Amino acid sequence: MAELQKKYGFWTATAMVVGIVIGSGVFFKADNVLRAAGGSLPIALLAWAIGGAIMIVTAYVFSLVANRMSKVNGVSDYFESAYGKTASYFVGWFMAIVYYPSLVAVLAWVSANYSTGLIGKPDWLWPLAFAYMVVFFLLNVFSPVLAGKWQVSTTIIKLIPLGLVAIVGAISGLMTGQTLESFSVSATVVGDNAGGLAVATLATAFAYEGWILATSINAELEDAKKNLPRALVVGTLAVALIYMLYYLGISGVLSNADLIAAGDAAPVNVISIVFGNIGGTVLTVFVVLSCLGTLNGLIMASSRGMYVVAYHGQGPKPKFFAAVNATYNSTLNSALVGFVISTFWLGVWYGNFAGWWGGFLDISELPIAFLYVCYIAIYIWVIRAFDELGPLSRYLAPFCAGLGSLYIIWGASQKDFFSLFLVILAAIFAVGFILKDEQSCLR
């Protein structure tokens, strides 16, 4: 049976960390964080800081695990080593059926949303979202090396609008006094949508999420035990710093009330104000490319979702889904399932705007919160088993990461449809239990 080749290096892994995390959440969650913070910029910045700290310490703990072992897929393999094949299967099942494809759906929508705003064709939103999914699944199936190069390229591109807004916005805000006003005057248009610091931090969790997907290319990463830990730490530190500077840049251009009123269009408005209509249009193109870079990274992981489950000899038709296409060295069969399930979640996301559910089932945040439940199990394993580490790495880091995870989970419990999402998860796990078919390991 063909095996995945070592075709990615440190920069691709780092680009996955930075490129998947930075790309959409920092743009379309800016108003959500401020709204949840009650219109207060200091509380919103505190939420961004807490979310960033949770991401960094969590990535650090996972870097310790990655330094010890290197197999096919980080999270699933870590659970197999810590708790056995059954635990590994259900984590892999969750990531293949819920986590990866739900975020793919949201990112396809975000990318299309900014694209249609740029070209002035709002009616194209949903067809374009679907088209983006098709294009990037095809890219990852038929040219995975090119997909990796795209990831590195868009990571560099997406830093341009963020850097310019951060620098120019901060200078402008200090000169005009807008920054001081944003810190001093809270928005009064929040209404009943404020959720408090925990909900605001949960909103940042989506913006900070994605670094874990770098572990999905473990089998294809050169010197994974060295390169993956470095990528996780370097990438998350860079992301947290960039986000805080960017948010300060926005606060120097828009008042808190204007930011909330602009909604998802806030980044485009800021860019247009700072750089004029032509410059704003050009930089908005960079925002679209940024979102597409994140979408590509998520699809890189989603294309390997069922492959990871099947590689461990479990789930439906493991030999079929563990097959690697010899011509393209890609997980073709697994990618087909990833595409179908992503299309399903795109339909769920569409239902929010069509009023199908009678509320908003936020698949951009709730799956992330459940993943943090899985993280806690990893922290416990590190504390129990990693006796070669010093006390700071073995005890303090995972303990702090665990507290951060609990805080994210608490924030999720305040969301609408949290209970319904748990019911959906239970049904998906029940299907996974029925389809669980342990056969001889394929390794």
C-alpha positions as CSV (number, residue, x, y, z in Angstrom):
1,M,0.0,0.0,0.0
2,A,1.3,3.5,-0.9
3,E,2.4,5.7,1.9
4,L,2.3,9.5,2.3
5,Q,5.7,11.0,1.4
6,K,7.7,13.5,3.4
7,K,7.0,16.7,1.4
8,Y,6.6,19.5,3.9
9,G,9.1,21.3,6.0
10,F,9.3,23.7,9.0
11,W,8.0,26.7,7.0
12,T,5.0,24.9,5.7
13,A,4.1,23.7,9.2
14,T,4.6,27.2,10.6
15,A,2.5,28.6,7.7
16,M,-0.3,26.2,8.6
17,V,-0.2,27.5,12.2
18,V,-0.1,31.1,11.3
19,G,-2.0,30.8,8.0
20,I,-4.9,28.9,9.3
21,V,-5.2,30.9,12.5
22,I,-4.9,34.3,10.8
23,G,-7.2,34.5,7.9
24,S,-10.9,35.0,8.9
25,G,-11.6,35.1,12.6
26,V,-9.7,38.2,13.2
27,F,-11.7,39.9,10.5
28,F,-15.3,38.7,11.0
29,K,-15.1,38.2,14.8
30,A,-13.9,41.6,15.7
31,D,-17.4,43.0,16.2
32,N,-18.6,39.8,17.9
33,V,-15.9,40.1,20.6
34,L,-16.7,43.8,21.2
35,R,-20.4,43.1,21.3
36,A,-20.0,40.3,23.8
37,A,-17.7,42.6,25.9
38,G,-20.6,45.0,26.3
39,G,-19.2,47.5,23.9
40,S,-16.1,48.0,26.1
41,L,-12.7,48.1,24.3
42,P,-10.7,47.3,27.4
43,I,-12.8,44.2,28.1
44,A,-12.6,43.2,24.4
45,L,-8.8,43.5,24.5
46,L,-8.7,41.5,27.7
47,A,-10.7,38.8,25.9
48,W,-8.2,38.8,23.0
49,A,-5.3,38.6,25.5
50,I,-6.9,35.7,27.4
51,G,-7.7,33.9,24.2
52,G,-4.1,34.4,23.0
53,A,-2.6,33.2,26.2
54,I,-4.8,30.1,26.2
55,M,-3.7,29.3,22.6
56,I,0.0,29.8,23.4
57,V,0.1,27.7,26.5
58,T,-2.0,25.0,24.9
59,A,0.3,24.9,21.8
60,Y,3.3,24.7,24.2
61,V,1.9,21.7,25.9
62,F,1.1,20.0,22.6
63,S,4.7,20.9,21.4
64,L,5.9,18.8,24.3
65,V,3.8,15.9,23.2
66,A,4.9,16.4,19.5
67,N,8.5,16.3,20.6
68,R,8.0,12.9,22.1
69,M,6.1,11.2,19.2
70,S,5.5,11.5,15.5
71,K,3.0,9.3,13.7
72,V,0.1,10.1,11.3
73,N,-2.1,12.7,12.9
74,G,-1.2,14.5,16.1
75,V,-4.4,14.6,18.2
76,S,-5.6,11.1,17.2
77,D,-2.2,9.6,17.7
78,Y,-1.8,11.3,21.1
79,F,-5.0,9.8,22.3
80,E,-4.0,6.4,21.2
81,S,-0.8,6.6,23.2
82,A,-2.6,8.0,26.2
83,Y,-5.9,6.2,26.4
84,G,-5.9,3.4,23.7
85,K,-7.4,2.8,20.3
86,T,-11.1,3.3,21.2
87,A,-10.4,6.9,22.6
88,S,-8.3,7.6,19.5
89,Y,-11.1,6.5,17.2
90,F,-13.8,8.7,18.7
91,V,-11.5,11.7,18.7
92,G,-10.6,11.1,15.1
93,W,-14.3,10.5,14.3
94,F,-15.2,13.8,15.9
95,M,-12.5,15.7,14.0
96,A,-13.4,14.0,10.6
97,I,-17.2,14.4,10.9
98,V,-17.6,17.6,12.9
99,Y,-14.6,19.7,13.6
100,Y,-12.8,19.9,10.3
101,P,-15.8,20.0,7.9
102,S,-17.9,22.5,10.0
103,L,-15.0,25.0,10.0
104,V,-14.5,24.4,6.3
105,A,-18.1,25.3,5.7
106,V,-17.8,28.5,7.8
107,L,-14.6,29.5,6.1
108,A,-16.0,28.9,2.7
109,W,-18.9,31.3,3.6
110,V,-16.5,33.9,5.1
111,S,-14.3,33.8,1.9
112,A,-17.4,34.2,-0.3
113,N,-18.9,36.9,1.9
114,Y,-15.8,39.2,1.4
115,S,-15.6,38.2,-2.2
116,T,-19.1,39.1,-3.1
117,G,-18.8,42.4,-1.1
118,L,-15.7,43.2,-3.2
119,I,-17.4,42.5,-6.6
120,G,-20.8,43.8,-5.6
121,K,-22.7,40.5,-6.2
122,P,-24.4,39.6,-2.9
123,D,-26.6,37.0,-4.7
124,W,-23.5,34.9,-5.5
125,L,-22.7,34.3,-1.8
126,W,-23.8,30.7,-1.3
127,P,-22.9,29.4,-4.8
128,L,-19.5,31.0,-4.5
129,A,-19.0,29.5,-1.0
130,F,-19.7,26.0,-2.5
131,A,-17.5,26.7,-5.5
132,Y,-14.6,27.7,-3.2
133,M,-15.0,24.3,-1.4
134,V,-14.9,22.4,-4.7
135,V,-11.8,24.2,-6.0
136,F,-9.7,23.7,-2.8
137,F,-10.7,20.1,-2.3
138,L,-9.7,19.5,-5.9
139,L,-6.4,21.3,-5.3
140,N,-5.6,19.2,-2.2
141,V,-6.5,16.0,-4.0
142,F,-4.7,16.4,-7.3
143,S,-1.8,18.7,-6.2
144,P,-1.1,18.5,-2.5
145,V,2.4,20.0,-3.0
146,L,0.9,23.0,-4.7
147,A,-1.7,23.3,-1.9
148,G,1.3,23.4,0.5
149,K,2.9,26.2,-1.5
150,W,-0.4,28.1,-1.6
151,Q,-0.5,27.9,2.2
152,V,2.9,29.4,2.5
153,S,2.2,32.1,-0.1
154,T,-1.1,33.2,1.4
155,T,0.4,33.4,4.9
156,I,2.8,36.0,3.6
157,I,0.1,37.8,1.7
158,K,-2.4,38.0,4.6
159,L,0.1,39.7,6.9
160,I,0.1,42.8,4.6
161,P,-3.4,44.2,5.4
162,L,-3.0,43.2,9.1
163,G,0.3,45.0,9.3
164,L,-0.8,48.1,7.5
165,V,-4.0,48.5,9.5
166,A,-2.1,47.9,12.8
167,I,0.6,50.5,12.0
168,V,-1.4,53.2,10.2
169,G,-4.5,52.7,12.4
170,A,-2.5,53.0,15.6
171,I,-0.7,56.2,14.4
172,S,-3.9,57.7,13.1
173,G,-5.7,56.9,16.3
174,L,-3.1,58.6,18.5
175,M,-3.0,61.7,16.3
176,T,-6.8,62.1,16.1
177,G,-7.6,60.9,19.7
178,Q,-9.8,58.1,18.4
179,T,-7.8,55.4,20.3
180,L,-8.2,57.3,23.6
181,E,-11.9,57.7,22.9
182,S,-12.3,54.0,22.1
183,F,-10.7,53.1,25.4
184,S,-12.9,55.6,27.3
185,V,-16.3,55.4,25.7
186,S,-18.2,52.1,25.5
187,A,-20.7,51.5,22.8
188,T,-24.3,51.9,23.8
189,V,-25.9,50.0,21.0
190,V,-25.2,46.5,22.3
191,G,-28.7,45.8,23.7
192,D,-29.2,42.2,24.9
193,N,-26.3,40.8,22.9
194,A,-23.6,41.2,25.5
195,G,-22.5,37.9,26.9
196,G,-19.6,38.9,29.2
197,L,-15.9,38.2,29.2
198,A,-16.3,34.4,28.9
199,V,-18.4,34.7,25.8
200,A,-16.1,37.3,24.3
201,T,-13.2,35.0,24.9
202,L,-15.0,32.2,23.2
203,A,-15.4,34.4,20.2
204,T,-11.7,34.9,20.1
205,A,-11.2,31.2,20.4
206,F,-12.5,30.9,16.8
207,A,-10.1,33.6,15.7
208,Y,-7.2,31.8,17.5
209,E,-8.2,28.3,16.4
210,G,-6.5,26.3,13.7
211,W,-2.9,25.8,15.0
212,I,-3.8,22.2,15.9
213,L,-4.4,21.4,12.3
214,A,-0.7,21.6,11.7
215,T,-0.5,18.2,13.3
216,S,-2.7,16.8,10.5
217,I,0.4,16.7,8.2
218,N,2.6,14.9,10.7
219,A,3.1,11.9,8.4
220,E,4.2,14.3,5.6
221,L,6.4,16.6,7.6
222,E,10.2,16.3,7.4
223,D,11.8,15.7,10.9
224,A,8.4,16.1,12.5
225,K,9.7,15.7,16.1
226,K,11.8,18.8,15.6
227,N,9.8,20.9,13.1
228,L,6.3,20.5,14.5
229,P,7.0,21.7,18.1
230,R,9.0,24.7,16.8
231,A,6.2,25.5,14.4
232,L,3.5,25.3,17.1
233,V,5.4,27.7,19.5
234,V,6.7,30.2,17.0
235,G,3.5,30.3,15.1
236,T,1.1,30.9,18.0
237,L,3.4,33.6,19.6
238,A,3.4,35.4,16.3
239,V,-0.4,35.2,15.9
240,A,-1.1,36.6,19.4
241,L,1.1,39.6,18.8
242,I,-0.3,40.3,15.4
243,Y,-3.9,40.1,16.6
244,M,-3.4,42.5,19.5
245,L,-1.7,45.1,17.2
246,Y,-4.4,44.7,14.6
247,Y,-7.2,45.2,17.0
248,L,-5.5,48.3,18.4
249,G,-5.2,49.6,14.8
250,I,-9.0,49.2,14.2
251,S,-9.7,51.0,17.5
252,G,-7.8,54.0,16.1
253,V,-10.0,54.3,13.1
254,L,-13.5,53.2,14.2
255,S,-15.4,54.1,17.4
256,N,-16.8,51.1,19.3
257,A,-20.3,51.9,18.1
258,D,-19.1,52.1,14.5
259,L,-17.3,48.8,14.8
260,I,-20.4,47.0,16.1
261,A,-22.6,48.7,13.5
262,A,-20.3,47.7,10.7
263,G,-20.3,44.0,11.7
264,D,-18.4,41.7,9.3
265,A,-17.7,44.7,7.0
266,A,-15.6,46.5,9.7
267,P,-12.2,45.4,8.3
268,V,-13.2,46.6,4.8
269,N,-14.5,49.9,6.2
270,V,-11.3,50.4,8.1
271,I,-9.1,49.7,5.1
272,S,-11.2,52.1,2.9
273,I,-11.0,54.9,5.5
274,V,-7.2,54.5,6.0
275,F,-6.1,53.9,2.4
276,G,-9.0,55.4,0.3
277,N,-11.3,53.5,-2.1
278,I,-8.6,52.2,-4.5
279,G,-6.2,51.2,-1.7
280,G,-9.1,49.7,0.2
281,T,-10.2,47.6,-2.8
282,V,-6.6,46.4,-3.3
283,L,-6.2,45.5,0.4
284,T,-9.6,43.9,0.5
285,V,-8.3,41.5,-2.2
286,F,-5.6,40.6,0.2
287,V,-8.3,39.9,2.9
288,V,-10.0,37.5,0.5
289,L,-6.7,35.7,-0.2
290,S,-6.1,35.6,3.5
291,C,-9.5,33.8,4.1
292,L,-8.8,31.5,1.2
293,G,-5.5,30.6,2.7
294,T,-7.3,29.6,5.9
295,L,-9.8,27.6,3.9
296,N,-7.1,25.8,2.1
297,G,-5.4,24.8,5.4
298,L,-8.7,23.5,6.8
299,I,-9.3,21.5,3.7
300,M,-5.8,20.1,3.9
301,A,-6.8,18.7,7.3
302,S,-10.4,17.7,6.3
303,S,-9.1,15.8,3.3
304,R,-7.1,13.6,5.8
305,G,-9.9,13.2,8.3
306,M,-11.3,9.7,7.4
307,Y,-7.8,8.6,6.4
308,V,-6.6,9.1,10.0
309,V,-9.5,7.1,11.4
310,A,-9.0,4.3,8.8
311,Y,-5.2,4.2,9.2
312,H,-5.8,3.0,12.7
313,G,-7.9,0.1,11.3
314,Q,-11.2,1.5,12.5
315,G,-14.4,3.0,11.2
316,P,-16.3,2.1,8.0
317,K,-14.2,0.4,5.2
318,P,-10.8,1.2,6.7
319,K,-8.8,-0.2,3.7
320,F,-10.8,2.0,1.4
321,F,-10.3,5.2,3.3
322,A,-6.7,4.5,4.3
323,A,-5.8,4.2,0.6
324,V,-3.3,6.7,-0.7
325,N,-3.7,7.6,-4.4
326,A,-0.4,6.5,-6.0
327,T,-0.6,9.1,-8.8
328,Y,-1.1,12.2,-6.7
329,N,0.1,10.9,-3.3
330,S,-3.1,12.2,-1.8
331,T,-5.9,10.8,0.4
332,L,-8.5,10.9,-2.4
333,N,-11.1,8.6,-0.8
334,S,-10.9,10.4,2.5
335,A,-11.1,13.8,0.8
336,L,-14.4,12.8,-1.0
337,V,-16.0,12.2,2.4
338,G,-14.6,15.4,3.8
339,F,-16.2,17.3,0.9
340,V,-19.6,15.7,1.3
341,I,-19.7,16.3,5.0
342,S,-18.4,19.9,4.6
343,T,-21.3,20.4,2.2
344,F,-23.7,19.2,4.8
345,W,-22.4,21.6,7.4
346,L,-22.5,24.4,4.8
347,G,-26.3,23.6,4.6
348,V,-26.5,23.9,8.4
349,W,-24.7,27.2,8.3
350,Y,-27.1,28.4,5.6
351,G,-30.0,27.4,7.8
352,N,-29.0,30.0,10.3
353,F,-29.5,32.8,7.9
354,A,-32.6,31.3,6.3
355,G,-34.3,31.0,9.7
356,W,-34.6,27.2,9.7
357,W,-33.6,26.7,13.3
358,G,-35.4,29.6,15.0
359,G,-32.1,30.8,16.3
360,F,-28.4,30.7,15.5
361,L,-26.6,27.3,15.8
362,D,-23.0,28.6,15.9
363,I,-20.9,25.9,14.3
364,S,-18.0,28.4,14.1
365,E,-17.5,28.2,17.9
366,L,-19.3,25.2,19.5
367,P,-17.1,22.5,17.8
368,I,-14.0,24.3,19.0
369,A,-15.3,24.3,22.6
370,F,-15.8,20.5,22.5
371,L,-12.2,20.1,21.2
372,Y,-11.0,21.8,24.3
373,V,-12.7,19.0,26.3
374,C,-10.4,16.6,24.4
375,Y,-7.4,18.9,25.2
376,I,-8.0,18.5,28.9
377,A,-7.5,14.7,28.6
378,I,-4.2,15.4,26.9
379,Y,-3.1,17.7,29.8
380,I,-3.9,15.0,32.3
381,W,-1.8,12.5,30.4
382,V,1.1,14.9,30.3
383,I,0.9,15.4,34.1
384,R,0.7,11.7,34.7
385,A,3.2,10.3,32.2
386,F,5.8,12.8,31.1
387,D,8.2,12.3,34.0
388,E,11.2,13.4,32.0
389,L,9.9,17.0,32.1
390,G,10.7,19.6,34.7
391,P,7.9,20.8,37.1
392,L,7.1,23.9,35.0
393,S,6.5,21.9,31.8
394,R,5.0,18.8,33.4
395,Y,2.6,20.5,35.9
396,L,2.3,24.2,35.6
397,A,1.9,24.5,31.8
398,P,-0.8,21.8,31.5
399,F,-2.6,23.0,34.6
400,C,-2.8,26.6,33.2
401,A,-3.9,25.2,29.8
402,G,-6.6,23.2,31.5
403,L,-7.9,26.3,33.3
404,G,-8.0,28.1,30.0
405,S,-9.9,25.2,28.4
406,L,-12.5,25.2,31.1
407,Y,-12.9,28.9,30.6
408,I,-13.6,28.4,26.9
409,I,-16.0,25.6,27.7
410,W,-17.8,27.8,30.2
411,G,-18.2,30.5,27.6
412,A,-19.7,27.9,25.1
413,S,-22.2,26.8,27.7
414,Q,-23.7,30.4,27.5
415,K,-24.3,30.2,23.8
416,D,-27.7,29.6,22.2
417,F,-28.3,26.0,21.2
418,F,-25.5,24.7,23.3
419,S,-27.7,21.8,24.5
420,L,-28.9,21.1,21.0
421,F,-25.3,20.9,19.8
422,L,-24.6,18.3,22.5
423,V,-27.5,16.3,21.3
424,I,-26.2,16.4,17.7
425,L,-22.8,15.4,19.0
426,A,-24.3,12.5,20.9
427,A,-26.1,11.3,17.7
428,I,-22.9,11.6,15.7
429,F,-20.9,9.6,18.3
430,A,-23.7,7.0,18.3
431,V,-23.3,6.6,14.5
432,G,-19.6,6.3,15.0
433,F,-20.1,3.6,17.6
434,I,-22.3,1.6,15.2
435,L,-19.8,2.0,12.4
436,K,-16.8,1.3,14.5
437,D,-15.2,-1.8,13.0
438,E,-11.9,-2.8,14.6
439,Q,-9.8,-4.7,12.1
440,S,-6.2,-5.5,12.1
441,C,-4.1,-2.3,12.2
442,L,-2.9,-1.3,8.8
443,R,0.5,-0.2,10.0
